[in-house]
Structure formats: structure tokens, C-alpha cells
Amino acid sequence: MYGDYNAAPTVRKASEEEVRDKQSTESATASTAPDTPRLRVNFRKVEELALTKYLRSRSQHPSNLIIDAKLVNQFQGIDPISNLQVIFDGYFREQDHETFVDVRPNNLFSPIYRDRLYVMLSKINHYRIAKRVDAHLDLVLAKIPNEETRSYMLPGRMLESFEPAIAGGLLKVVAVEFTEEEMASCREAA
């Protein structure tokens, strides 16, 4: 391992290539509405709408938000476990704490996402310790109307495994509900 283990990581916007990689991974799990087999859900539009609704509920101004944020260390090898760089859907700083945001449709959970969530929480925990700040992840669950669950696991059941993170303030779950009209704007021809 090389670099300064105690060097504080920073947050910055991910590159376009990193965002495309993240989107291609997430679009592989996007759902198709059962009543409209030739339409598919555009996950990026769901994410953007959910972020807008979430910011409105938090009374946050979008200019304070870094979209597609990632943690950046000053030197390679800071994390003793992995050099994997996780891209968060958003990040903003308030006076006394910092919030990372990840948006997930309420009907798309899998063991792969559980592992991704674990890595995100691990990175934020390392960030908290290294910078000595109050930081947490807001997991924004986008409740999509009339969509059957295509998950391998239900959100509540998956989140049971993260009870220590919830109890410790590292993970907060926030739900935003979509109307039929809003959801229709997120569908496109396959």
C-alpha cells in the first residue's frame, strides 16, 4: 500500500465515462412495465425526477448538489480494502453535515445492489473517519405506481441487513412517490 492512509478524501464530479459505465450497469436491471411491453423505463429520467422531488422535500437548492459525485483520495491506496470508486447520484454539504445520495426504484433490488450499497456505506464511513465529519447516505426509494416488484428481495428485507448503519446514522431511507403522469414521462420506446 502506498499513499497517506490518513489523508482526507474529497468529493468531486465523476467523469462522463464513469457516469456512462454506471448507467450501463443500472440500465441492465431496468424494468419493463407489464401493461406496455414495448416501453421501458429510462432509469436516468427516474433518477433525475426522484432527485428533484427529494431536493424539494429537503428544501435544498439544486445548485448545492453535485450530481454523479465520487470520493477522491489524494493518493492511491488510501482505502485498505479496495480502490473501487463508487459514483453517488448526488452529494451536498450543509453547515453541520454532508449528505451522499443514491436513488433506487423501489421495485429493483438484488443481491448485487445489496453489495453495492455495502461498498457505498463503507466508503462513506471511511470518509467520515478520515475527515472527522458527520456524513451519511440518503437512500432515496422511488415508489413507482403500478409496477410489480421485480426484485430478488424486497426493500424492507434487504434493509434489515443494514440496521446497524441505520441506527448509527450512516444510512437514512427516504421515499419519494411518483404519480402516473410523472412515471409516463420516464418511459420510452424499447
ZICORTA-V179612 format. One record per residue. N is the residue number from 1. RES is the residue in one small letter. PHI is phi as a letter, one per 20 degrees, with the letter a starting at -180 (* if undefined). PSI is psi in whole degrees, 0 to 359 (* if undefined). NEAR is the number of other C-alpha atoms within 8 Angstrom. Layout:
# ZICORTA-V179612
n = {N N}
res = {RES RES}
phi = {PHI PHI}
psi = {PSI PSI}
near = {NEAR NEAR}
This chain:
# ZICORTA-V179612
n = {1 2 3 4 5 6 7 8 9 10 11 12 13 14 15 16 17 18 19 20 21 22 23 24 25 26 27 28 29 30 31 32 33 34 35 36 37 38 39 40 41 42 43 44 45 46 47 48 49 50 51 52 53 54 55 56 57 58 59 60 61 62 63 64 65 66 67 68 69 70 71 72 73 74 75 76 77 78 79 80 81 82 83 84 85 86 87 88 89 90 91 92 93 94 95 96 97 98 99 100 101 102 103 104 105 106 107 108 109 110 111 112 113 114 115 116 117 118 119 120 121 122 123 124 125 126 127 128 129 130 131 132 133 134 135 136 137 138 139 140 141 142 143 144 145 146 147 148 149 150 151 152 153 154 155 156 157 158 159 160 161 162 163 164 165 166 167 168 169 170 171 172 173 174 175 176 177 178 179 180 181 182 183 184 185 186 187 188 189 190}
res = {m y g d y n a a p t v r k a s e e e v r d k q s t e s a t a s t a p d t p r l r v n f r k v e e l a l t k y l r s r s q h p s n l i i d a k l v n q f q g i d p i s n l q v i f d g y f r e q d h e t f v d v r p n n l f s p i y r d r l y v m l s k i n h y r i a k r v d a h l d l v l a k i p n e e t r s y m l p g r m l e s f e p a i a g g l l k v v a v e f t e e e m a s c r e a a}
phi = {* c n e f e f f f c d b f f f g f f f f f f f f f f f f d f e d f f e c f e d c e e g f f f f f f f f f f f f f f e l e e g f e e e e l e b e c e f c f n f f f d b e g d e d e f a b b d d g d a c c e c c d b f f d c c b g f f g f f f g f g f f f f f f f g f f e l c e c b d e e e e e e e f l d f f d e f b f g f f f f g f d g f f f f e n f c c d c d c d d e g f f f f f e d b f e}
psi = {140 164 176 111 329 358 134 129 161 173 137 171 139 156 162 322 318 322 318 319 317 316 322 325 315 325 339 337 5 148 162 130 136 329 351 77 344 6 145 158 129 103 324 321 321 315 313 316 317 319 318 313 320 313 320 317 333 357 38 143 133 337 341 352 132 116 142 58 151 154 137 130 153 332 153 153 16 313 123 355 315 150 7 130 117 137 122 149 332 166 137 157 134 180 312 1 167 141 126 148 135 128 136 129 139 342 9 88 144 168 330 318 322 317 320 317 319 315 318 313 323 316 318 321 316 318 315 314 315 321 350 53 162 107 150 171 126 112 109 112 115 110 110 123 146 28 125 153 128 19 153 340 151 148 316 319 319 319 341 325 348 21 321 322 322 313 325 0 7 331 129 138 127 130 137 136 139 145 168 319 317 319 323 326 347 1 147 162 141 *}
near = {5 7 8 7 7 6 10 9 11 8 8 9 9 10 6 6 6 9 11 8 8 9 9 8 8 9 9 6 7 11 8 10 10 6 4 7 8 7 11 13 12 11 10 7 8 13 11 8 8 12 9 9 9 10 11 9 7 6 6 8 8 7 5 8 9 11 9 12 14 12 12 9 10 8 9 8 11 14 8 6 4 6 8 4 7 8 12 12 12 12 14 10 8 7 4 5 9 12 12 13 12 11 12 10 10 11 13 12 14 9 8 6 8 10 8 8 8 8 9 9 13 8 9 12 11 9 13 11 8 10 8 7 9 8 13 14 13 12 12 14 12 14 11 12 9 4 8 5 8 8 9 7 9 10 9 6 8 11 8 7 7 9 8 7 10 10 7 7 8 13 13 10 8 8 8 11 8 10 8 7 6 8 12 7 7 11 10 9 6 5}
